[in-house]
Structures are given as C-alpha cells and as structure tokens.
Amino acid sequence: MKGFERFRRAVPLVAVVAVAAALRLYGLGDESLWTDELVTVEFVVEMTPLELLVQLPQVQPHLPLYYLLLEGWIGLVGGSPISMRLLSAVLGIAAVVVMYFVGRRLVDHQVGLVAAALLAVSRFHIYYAQEVRMYSLLTVLTLVSFYWLIRLRESPTRRHIAAYLISAALVVATHFFGVFVIFAQITYLVVRLEAIAGDRLFQLRTQRLKQVYGVGLLVSPVVILTVVATIGGAPRYHYIPYPTLYGVIATVTDYVGYPRGTNVFIIAGVFAAFAGTALLAVVRFGDARHLSIARLRGALGSARIDLDAADRDALTLVFLWFVVPFGGLIVLSYLVTPLFWPRYTIAASLGFFLLVAFGVRNVPNRHLRTALAIVLVIGLVPSVALYHTNTDKEQWRAVGNTIDERAESGDFVLVMDQMTDYGVEYYVDREDVTIASVVAENSGTGYAPTPTAEIANVTDGHGRTWLVFSHASESERQRVLNVVNDTRTQVWHQQFVKVEVYLFVPDESAASNAETASLSSAHQSDAGTVYPLPGVGSTTWYPSHSSAVTRSAKPV
C-alpha cells in the first residue's frame, strides 16, 4: 500500500521534471551567445583556476564558483555554445527536483508539487537555464541551502549543521547578492529561535541576541557595499532605474513570464491572480470538502486568518525567503545605487512560488485546489511559447556570418560599445579583417566614452568600414555615423536583434560599388525565421566587462 502511494505521488513529479527538462533543453543552441555570456567565456578561457579564484572578483562584480565549475565542465563536455549552456540547463532541471523536496519537507507533497510545477514552466527560470551565466547555479544552491535549513530546524544534528553551512557558503561564493539569502535564513533563525531551540538553548539570552541582530541588519547595507566596492567595484548601472511601484509589480510578474514592457492590463491581471493566491496562504476556510454552492458559501463566510504552529513556522520561513532578497535590493537601491533588477532577485522568486503553492493548498475543496493549480500553471504557458518562438538574445552569429560572407580582405570593423566586441570576435572567422572597439556613453565597461576626435583617428586611413552597434544609445550611434560618413558613403545596413550593422565605402568607390543595397525592412533570426524590423532605439541595456581598442579578428 505504501509502495502504491509513493508511486502515485511520483508520477506527477516525474511529469513535472520531464516538462522542465524539455523546456530547458529545447532550442538550447539556437540563439547566439550574447554579450554577458561571451564575457563569462572570455574569463574562463583566459584565466587559470587560481586567477579565477583570486583575480576575477577584482575585475567583475561576481564571485568565482560558477566560473570554476564552468571551466571543469568545458574540460569534460567541450566548449561549444550548446555544451556550455547545458550546464545551466542541468542545474535548472535539478532546481525543479529540489524545489519539490523543499516544499514537501516544509509543508506537504501538494505544496512541493505545485511550487515545482510553477518553477518548471517559468519563462524567467527557463531563460536563465539556457544561458552561460551563474543564475541557475544560484537558484539550485539557494534551494539546497533552504532544504538543509529545514532539516536543521527539524533536527539540529552536526550533520545537518555542516550541510547547511556548506550550502550557505556555496550560495555566497556564487553571487554577491546571495548574501540576501543568508540574511533571510538568519532572520528566520533569530525570529523563530525560541520555538526552534526549546530547552536546548535556554541559557541563551534570546532577546539580547535579537537586539544584536537588529543592529547588524541596520548596518548590513553599508557592509555589503563596502565589500563590493573593495573587491569588485560598485558601478552605477545606467540601465537600472530606481525601484517604482510598477517596477516592483512587473518584477513579480516577470517570475511567471510577464516582464516589464508587457501590456499593463495583463501585468495587473497576472499580479492580482498570483499575489491573491499567495495571500490565501494565511487564510483558513470552513469545511467545503463536498462541492456545493451552499458549502462553498459557508466556507468562504467562515474564512479567517488563523495558522497552527507548524504552518506559522513554515510560512514565516517562506515569507522571509521572498521578502528579504526582494526588499533588500530595494533598500540598497535607495541607500546607495539602483540595483533592483529582476535577475538579481532570482532567489526571491523561489520564495514567491512557495507562497503561491501554500495559498493553493489552503483552498478548501480538493477539486477547486486542483483547478486553481492547473489554471496558474497554464497561465505561464503563453509566455513560454513566445520565448521559444522568438529571438531574444543578440544575433552575433548572424552578424559574424554576414561579415564573413561580405567582407573583403583588409576591411575595418568598428564596434560600439566596447564590451560587445566579444560577439564580433567570437563569431567572425575572417582573419584578414581588423576589429576595433570604442566606448559608448554610459558604457557597461565603466570607462569614459571615447572622444569623437579619437574615433576619427581610429577610422582614419581605412577604406571599407563596418560599423557594429549594440548597447549604444541612438545619440551615440549617430555620433559615430557622423564621423564615418564624413569621408565615406553608406552602401549597406541591416538591423539584427539588438545589433545594428552598417557598411561604408570610400566616396570615390561608392558609385561603382556592386554591394549598394536599400535599407533592410526585415532581419533573419539565427534559425532563419523572418521577424519584423524593430525600431532603431530598441536596444536593450545590459552590464558586462580608456578608449579605443584595436585587435585582429580571432574567435575566443
């Protein structure tokens, strides 16, 4: 009988994991590596393990665990884009499994299954599971650390303490903002200390301990930013605005696949559905096991906020899991510099999914619970379908293929912004062209913009000139175009996804140049599908890796 019950529970879990695997493995190599991925690859290829451990945090606001893991992974499975992304996909699939066990251990099978299903179909998490970045690793390690915290809460043995401390250390070694995960866990332990400890820690002066913790919490933003500034710098990311009510709501809806930029009414409806379900986590209804209008009316009429000790403890943990990483970045954004950005709150999304699952579990009728869970999960599907049928990342592969096919020996390629020259270098195979890069205003490199006079000097003496723009504003693009267009004529232009390419030839040869073409009204995705031409000002800003830099084309 127990064996049958285990089998009955295992079947939906296996189905959820299978869906998660399919969504994370499908089209894994279809899109080009984008700038942040290429920066990651550059560090792994160019640095030794010791350099990754010691020097990396000094030049990037990231910690080395993922980079070290990626280097070992490349040694095992190879360094092709699909091979490198496979690591994140595997970690993303593992996260769904761990989410189930966290939910089951914390509350019950139902909560674990619903939370795992939401994570499995989350476009937000699918995206990061298909990227050569550390966010899938941060996700799974956050879940593992909370799992061992729950085990520690149940039974504070040396084994559980050691497992928790190791997993917590790995979280912090993956990303600076992993420290908010630890803050959430410590806050839970302090808040629930007396309930957890019982008679075992009766000699501790818990009130004084809480006071010390409160002081530490107040100064923690200063400590965090001091560490970041000392180790890796605390740059001002110009693409990150100060948090607003809309930004906060859109970040929550981003977790379920509807990010900022989505129709405001859709965002409002999605937020109401998921946040409303999460609020049910604190509500208790009367008996409505038998579905009827009268019983449902009675159950709703008797609804009250009332939690037993076990649920109160579990809900406290999940609430802090969501609020501390989420709210911590909002506080830092106003105290120091804007840092509230969806991917930096990825740990909070896991707590949010558990809150929603907790709310589903509190619906008083089994059939209604199942229906609500299905509706919520299905609500994530349209965004996943859009993700898998559209090109989201910079089309560096298509840009590289274009230059390889159209360039002549001795051509000059000028890239703006400087951090995006990794894309050209990685995907351009021609060794008879020269690549140079210049810094745009508000560059993710942190450098000052390259002066216009220096851009003129860099391009002087070159004939056929390619201009490649990405992560550069319209005014910055126009600044470079004016310099190059002064002695040359534009003969070709194409707008790729998040990358724009021009070809100029010297004035005297423009009239006879056979490559003269009208401006493109469409562009090709890496897979060959035609999409409408986006607006010139549609470039999305991202962070990544003085003045002009020149080098010969050579793939990373």
C-alpha positions, 0 to 999 in steps of 0.5 A, a space after each residue: 500500500 505504501 509502495 502504491 502511494 509513493 508511486 502515485 505521488 511520483 508520477 506527477 513529479 516525474 511529469 513535472 521534471 520531464 516538462 522542465 527538462 524539455 523546456 530547458 533543453 529545447 532550442 538550447 543552441 539556437 540563439 547566439 551567445 550574447 554579450 554577458 555570456 561571451 564575457 563569462 567565456 572570455 574569463 574562463 578561457 583566459 584565466 587559470 583556476 587560481 586567477 579565477 579564484 583570486 583575480 576575477 572578483 577584482 575585475 567583475 562584480 561576481 564571485 568565482 564558483 560558477 566560473 570554476 565549475 564552468 571551466 571543469 565542465 568545458 574540460 569534460 563536455 567541450 566548449 561549444 555554445 550548446 555544451 556550455 549552456 547545458 550546464 545551466 540547463 542541468 542545474 535548472 532541471 535539478 532546481 525543479 527536483 529540489 524545489 519539490 523536496 523543499 516544499 514537501 519537507 516544509 509543508 506537504 507533497 501538494 505544496 512541493 508539487 505545485 511550487 515545482 510545477 510553477 518553477 518548471 514552466 517559468 519563462 524567467 527560470 527557463 531563460 536563465 537555464 539556457 544561458 552561460 551565466 551563474 543564475 541557475 547555479 544560484 537558484 539550485 544552491 539557494 534551494 539546497 541551502 533552504 532544504 538543509 535549513 529545514 532539516 536543521 530546524 527539524 533536527 539540529 544534528 552536526 550533520 545537518 549543521 555542516 550541510 547547511 553551512 556548506 550550502 550557505 557558503 556555496 550560495 555566497 561564493 556564487 553571487 554577491 547578492 546571495 548574501 540576501 539569502 543568508 540574511 533571510 535564513 538568519 532572520 528566520 533563525 533569530 525570529 523563530 529561535 525560541 520555538 526552534 531551540 526549546 530547552 536546548 538553548 535556554 541559557 541563551 539570552 534570546 532577546 539580547 541576541 535579537 537586539 544584536 541582530 537588529 543592529 547588524 541588519 541596520 548596518 548590513 547595507 553599508 557592509 555589503 557595499 563596502 565589500 563590493 566596492 573593495 573587491 569588485 567595484 560598485 558601478 552605477 548601472 545606467 540601465 537600472 532605474 530606481 525601484 517604482 511601484 510598477 517596477 516592483 509589480 512587473 518584477 513579480 510578474 516577470 517570475 511567471 513570464 510577464 516582464 516589464 514592457 508587457 501590456 499593463 492590463 495583463 501585468 495587473 491581471 497576472 499580479 492580482 491572480 498570483 499575489 491573491 493566491 499567495 495571500 490565501 496562504 494565511 487564510 483558513 476556510 470552513 469545511 467545503 470538502 463536498 462541492 456545493 454552492 451552499 458549502 462553498 458559501 459557508 466556507 468562504 463566510 467562515 474564512 479567517 486568518 488563523 495558522 497552527 504552529 507548524 504552518 506559522 513556522 513554515 510560512 514565516 520561513 517562506 515569507 522571509 525567503 521572498 521578502 528579504 532578497 526582494 526588499 533588500 535590493 530595494 533598500 540598497 537601491 535607495 541607500 546607495 545605487 539602483 540595483 533592483 533588477 529582476 535577475 538579481 532577485 532570482 532567489 526571491 522568486 523561489 520564495 514567491 512560488 512557495 507562497 503561491 503553492 501554500 495559498 493553493 493548498 489552503 483552498 478548501 475543496 480538493 477539486 477547486 485546489 486542483 483547478 486553481 493549480 492547473 489554471 496558474 500553471 497554464 497561465 505561464 504557458 503563453 509566455 513560454 511559447 513566445 520565448 521559444 518562438 522568438 529571438 531574444 538574445 543578440 544575433 552575433 552569429 548572424 552578424 559574424 556570418 554576414 561579415 564573413 560572407 561580405 567582407 573583403 580582405 583588409 576591411 575595418 570593423 568598428 564596434 560600439 560599445 566596447 564590451 560587445 566586441 566579444 560577439 564580433 570576435 567570437 563569431 567572425 572567422 575572417 582573419 584578414 579583417 581588423 576589429 576595433 572597439 570604442 566606448 559608448 556613453 554610459 558604457 557597461 565597461 565603466 570607462 569614459 566614452 571615447 572622444 569623437 576626435 579619437 574615433 576619427 583617428 581610429 577610422 582614419 586611413 581605412 577604406 571599407 568600414 563596418 560599423 557594429 552597434 549594440 548597447 549604444 544609445 541612438 545619440 551615440 550611434 549617430 555620433 559615430 555615423 557622423 564621423 564615418 560618413 564624413 569621408 565615406 558613403 553608406 552602401 549597406 545596413 541591416 538591423 539584427 536583434 539588438 545589433 545594428 550593422 552598417 557598411 561604408 565605402 570610400 566616396 570615390 568607390 561608392 558609385 561603382 560599388 556592386 554591394 549598394 543595397 536599400 535599407 533592410 525592412 526585415 532581419 533573419 533570426 539565427 534559425 532563419 525565421 523572418 521577424 519584423 524590423 524593430 525600431 532603431 532605439 530598441 536596444 536593450 541595456 545590459 552590464 558586462 566587462 580608456 578608449 579605443 581598442 584595436 585587435 585582429 579578428 580571432 574567435 575566443 
